[in-house]
Amino acid sequence: MEINFSSMVAIVSGSGTGIGYATAELIALAGGAVVVNGRREHICKEAAQRIALQGGRAIAVAADVSTPAGAQALVNAALAHFGRLDILVNNAAIARPADFVTAPYDEWRQVLDVNLDSAIHCARAAARVMIDAGHGGRIVNVSSIHSYRAEKGSSHYDIAKGAMDQLTRALALELAPYNILVNSVAPGFVDTPMSVVDGKSELDTEWFKTLYVQQRRIPLARAAQPVEIAQAIAWLASPLNTYVNGHVLVADGGLSVTF
Ligand SMILES: NC(=O)c1ccc[n+]([C@@H]2O[C@H](COP(=O)([O-])OP(=O)(O)OC[C@H]3O[C@@H](n4cnc5c(N)ncnc54)[C@H](O)[C@@H]3O)[C@@H](O)[C@H]2O)c1
């Protein structure tokens, strides 16, 4: 069965690059109209143009979704340009290590603002519109295996992603009466700009190649490509999903089932 998004409108936060871009492209090329978002205008515009060149419908909206105003700007743009809103993918995030004890609070807190509060702001703004329209909808939160595994220096990221999956469960309950289905996709390692640390992809390090590939700590012995995560997001966001609600779909090549 093919996924078809025709006549549907989606917002994908943080979709100028990586998993978000792959998701926006997939939805648009399957007939949907997409609001592409990020903080940097030229990146969003290039992404929307790349989709348009392939025959898809997309507009670029540069906005900081860690603020209620930024989130509302995306919803307003969806309504102004496409006249409706069916799908929200909460994908925007940042990753920067910070020591829990010594990092300045604002720096530590910013990861929660971007990675968690953004999803809350966008979900509130989107749900109001979906409820008013009465046609139901889909919300997919892009969390991480960090939602149930912790890493040193990532307490802010771990907490944000764990809370995001709990947001999924809470909203699955709150929004079910309106036929708005809410789910998470929790990726493991993915080959995106987020994997680049100090100019080098962590996927190219000896550490990753030895432990995760050669020793098969990831049973599939490789990181995911963005489109492999986008396919999971798109299915949960699509009309094919009529009964999966409040679920966290782990997409990590089997990483989290091993010791
Ligand atoms: N790459 C991985 O290994 C991996 C693993 C697990 C989960 N994830 C999650 O996948 C999602 C996508 O990340 P990615 O790997 O594609 O990395 P990415 O850096 O390419 O994508 C994140 C996007 O969010 C945007 N963004 C950041 N702050 C924003 C803000 N305030 N407002 C609007 N946009 C903002 C960035 O500009 C970027 O385009 C994130 O939620 C990330 O936590 C990634």
The ligand as an SDF file (V2000), in Angstrom:
LIG
                    3D

 44 48  0  0  0  0  0  0  0  0999 V2000
   21.3170   12.4130   14.1510 N   0  0  0  0  0  0  0  0  0  0  0  0
   21.1010   11.5200   15.1090 C   0  0  0  0  0  0  0  0  0  0  0  0
   21.9390   10.6350   15.3340 O   0  0  0  0  0  0  0  0  0  0  0  0
   19.8240   11.5560   15.9100 C   0  0  0  0  0  0  0  0  0  0  0  0
   19.5880   10.4890   16.7970 C   0  0  0  0  0  0  0  0  0  0  0  0
   18.4190   10.4830   17.5620 C   0  0  0  0  0  0  0  0  0  0  0  0
   17.5260   11.5240   17.4390 C   0  0  0  0  0  0  0  0  0  0  0  0
   17.7690   12.5510   16.5850 N   0  0  0  0  0  0  0  0  0  0  0  0
   16.7590   13.6150   16.5180 C   0  0  0  0  0  0  0  0  0  0  0  0
   16.3580   13.7850   15.1790 O   0  0  0  0  0  0  0  0  0  0  0  0
   15.8750   15.1170   15.0020 C   0  0  0  0  0  0  0  0  0  0  0  0
   16.5020   15.7210   13.7610 C   0  0  0  0  0  0  0  0  0  0  0  0
   17.8770   15.8830   13.9590 O   0  0  0  0  0  0  0  0  0  0  0  0
   18.9480   15.6140   12.7970 P   0  0  0  0  0  0  0  0  0  0  0  0
   19.7580   14.4710   13.2160 O   0  0  0  0  0  0  0  0  0  0  0  0
   18.2640   15.5810   11.4920 O   0  0  0  0  0  0  0  0  0  0  0  0
   19.9080   16.8780   12.9550 O   0  0  0  0  0  0  0  0  0  0  0  0
   19.8810   18.3130   12.2630 P   0  0  0  0  0  0  0  0  0  0  0  0
   20.7850   19.1640   13.0690 O   0  0  0  0  0  0  0  0  0  0  0  0
   20.1490   18.1590   10.8080 O   0  0  0  0  0  0  0  0  0  0  0  0
   18.3560   18.7790   12.4160 O   0  0  0  0  0  0  0  0  0  0  0  0
   17.8620   19.6020   13.4460 C   0  0  0  0  0  0  0  0  0  0  0  0
   17.2250   20.8080   12.8170 C   0  0  0  0  0  0  0  0  0  0  0  0
   16.5580   21.5830   13.8130 O   0  0  0  0  0  0  0  0  0  0  0  0
   16.7900   22.9530   13.4960 C   0  0  0  0  0  0  0  0  0  0  0  0
   16.6150   23.7820   14.6860 N   0  0  0  0  0  0  0  0  0  0  0  0
   17.4130   23.8360   15.7750 C   0  0  0  0  0  0  0  0  0  0  0  0
   16.9320   24.7290   16.6550 N   0  0  0  0  0  0  0  0  0  0  0  0
   15.8060   25.2370   16.1070 C   0  0  0  0  0  0  0  0  0  0  0  0
   14.8640   26.2100   16.5450 C   0  0  0  0  0  0  0  0  0  0  0  0
   14.9950   26.8240   17.7310 N   0  0  0  0  0  0  0  0  0  0  0  0
   13.8180   26.5060   15.7270 N   0  0  0  0  0  0  0  0  0  0  0  0
   13.6830   25.8930   14.5220 C   0  0  0  0  0  0  0  0  0  0  0  0
   14.5530   24.9620   14.0600 N   0  0  0  0  0  0  0  0  0  0  0  0
   15.5940   24.6470   14.8550 C   0  0  0  0  0  0  0  0  0  0  0  0
   18.2180   22.9860   12.9670 C   0  0  0  0  0  0  0  0  0  0  0  0
   18.4660   24.1540   12.2340 O   0  0  0  0  0  0  0  0  0  0  0  0
   18.2550   21.7190   12.1270 C   0  0  0  0  0  0  0  0  0  0  0  0
   17.8510   21.9700   10.7990 O   0  0  0  0  0  0  0  0  0  0  0  0
   16.2170   15.8630   16.2960 C   0  0  0  0  0  0  0  0  0  0  0  0
   15.0670   15.9280   17.1040 O   0  0  0  0  0  0  0  0  0  0  0  0
   17.2640   14.9820   16.9380 C   0  0  0  0  0  0  0  0  0  0  0  0
   17.3110   15.1380   18.3270 O   0  0  0  0  0  0  0  0  0  0  0  0
   18.9040   12.5890   15.8120 C   0  0  0  0  0  0  0  0  0  0  0  0
  1  2  1  0
  2  3  2  0
  2  4  1  0
  4  5  1  0
  4 44  2  0
  5  6  2  0
  6  7  1  0
  7  8  2  0
  8  9  1  0
  8 44  1  0
  9 10  1  0
  9 42  1  0
 10 11  1  0
 11 12  1  0
 11 40  1  0
 12 13  1  0
 13 14  1  0
 14 15  2  0
 14 16  1  0
 14 17  1  0
 17 18  1  0
 18 19  2  0
 18 20  1  0
 18 21  1  0
 21 22  1  0
 22 23  1  0
 23 24  1  0
 23 38  1  0
 24 25  1  0
 25 26  1  0
 25 36  1  0
 26 27  1  0
 26 35  1  0
 27 28  2  0
 28 29  1  0
 29 30  1  0
 29 35  2  0
 30 31  1  0
 30 32  2  0
 32 33  1  0
 33 34  2  0
 34 35  1  0
 36 37  1  0
 36 38  1  0
 38 39  1  0
 40 41  1  0
 40 42  1  0
 42 43  1  0
M  CHG  2   8   1  16  -1
M  END
$$$$
